[in-house]
Amino acid sequence: MNRDNDSVRAALLRLRAETEAQAAAMDGDLRSLFEASRSSNADDEHDPEGSTIAFERAQLTAVLEAARRRLAELDVALQRVNAGTYGVCERCSRPIPAERLVARPSARTCVACASQR
C-alpha cells in the first residue's frame, strides 16, 4: 500500500463519516417529522402559509435516500482502493482524471465513458 492510497483512503473515510453523520441527522429529523404528524391532527394540506408536512416528508426522504446512495458509492470506492483499482475507469481501464476524482470521489468511469451513458 503506498502513501497515495493511504491519503485517498483517509479522504474517502472522512467523506464517509461526514455523510453517515448527515444521514443519521436526517433520519432523526424524518422520525421527528413522522412523530409530529402522528400526534397532530392539523390539516396542513390546506394551509396557505407554507409547505405541507407531506411535502417536507417527501423532500427529506429523497435527501436521505441520496445520502444513503452516496454512502454505498463511497463504500465501493473504498473497496476499489483496497483492490488497487481506484482511479481506473471500469469501462475503458484508462486513468480517471484527478480533477474528476476531486469533484466526484466515488467516480467509477472517466469523463469520456460517463458521457456515453
C-alpha positions in Angstrom: 0.0 0.0 0.0 1.5 3.3 -1.0 1.2 6.8 0.5 -1.2 7.9 -2.2 -3.6 5.1 -1.5 -3.4 5.9 2.2 -4.3 9.5 1.6 -7.1 8.6 -0.8 -8.4 6.1 1.8 -8.2 8.7 4.6 -10.1 11.2 2.4 -12.8 8.7 1.5 -13.2 7.6 5.1 -13.6 11.2 6.2 -16.2 11.8 3.5 -18.0 8.6 4.5 -18.0 9.7 8.2 -19.4 13.1 7.3 -22.1 11.6 5.0 -23.0 9.0 7.6 -23.4 11.7 10.2 -25.6 13.7 7.8 -27.7 10.7 7.1 -28.2 9.9 10.8 -29.3 13.5 11.4 -31.7 13.4 8.5 -33.1 10.1 9.7 -33.7 11.6 13.2 -35.4 14.6 11.6 -37.6 12.3 9.5 -38.5 10.3 12.5 -39.4 13.5 14.4 -41.5 14.7 11.5 -43.4 11.4 11.4 -44.0 11.6 15.1 -45.1 15.2 14.9 -47.6 14.4 12.1 -49.0 11.5 14.0 -49.5 13.5 17.2 -51.1 16.4 15.4 -54.5 16.4 13.8 -53.8 19.7 11.9 -54.9 19.9 8.3 -51.7 21.1 6.8 -52.8 20.1 3.3 -55.0 23.2 3.1 -52.7 25.6 5.0 -51.9 28.6 2.7 -49.0 29.6 4.9 -46.4 27.1 3.7 -45.4 23.7 2.6 -47.3 20.7 3.8 -45.9 18.1 6.1 -46.3 15.6 3.3 -44.1 17.7 1.1 -41.5 18.1 3.8 -41.6 14.4 4.5 -41.1 13.6 0.8 -38.3 16.1 0.4 -36.5 14.8 3.5 -36.9 11.2 2.4 -35.4 12.0 -1.0 -32.4 13.7 0.5 -31.9 10.9 3.0 -32.0 8.3 0.1 -29.4 10.3 -1.8 -27.2 10.3 1.3 -27.6 6.5 1.6 -26.7 6.1 -2.1 -23.6 8.2 -1.5 -22.6 6.0 1.4 -22.9 3.0 -0.8 -20.8 4.7 -3.5 -18.1 5.6 -1.0 -18.0 2.0 0.2 -17.5 0.8 -3.4 -14.7 3.5 -3.8 -13.0 2.2 -0.6 -13.2 -1.4 -2.0 -11.6 -0.1 -5.2 -8.8 1.5 -3.2 -8.2 -1.8 -1.4 -8.3 -3.7 -4.7 -5.9 -1.2 -6.3 -8.4 -0.2 -9.0 -9.4 3.2 -7.6 -8.9 5.9 -10.2 -9.1 3.5 -13.1 -12.2 3.6 -15.4 -14.3 0.5 -15.1 -15.2 0.6 -18.8 -12.0 1.5 -20.7 -9.4 0.9 -18.0 -7.8 4.3 -18.5 -7.0 6.6 -15.6 -9.8 8.8 -14.3 -8.5 12.4 -14.2 -7.6 13.6 -10.8 -9.9 16.6 -11.2 -12.9 14.3 -11.7 -12.0 12.3 -8.6 -11.7 15.6 -6.6 -15.1 16.6 -7.8 -16.6 13.2 -7.5 -14.5 10.9 -5.3 -16.7 7.9 -6.0 -16.4 8.1 -9.8 -16.0 4.8 -11.4 -15.7 5.9 -15.0 -13.7 8.6 -16.8 -15.4 11.6 -18.3 -15.5 10.2 -21.8 -17.1 6.9 -20.7 -19.5 8.7 -18.3 -20.7 10.9 -21.2 -21.6 7.8 -23.3 -24.3 6.7 -20.8 
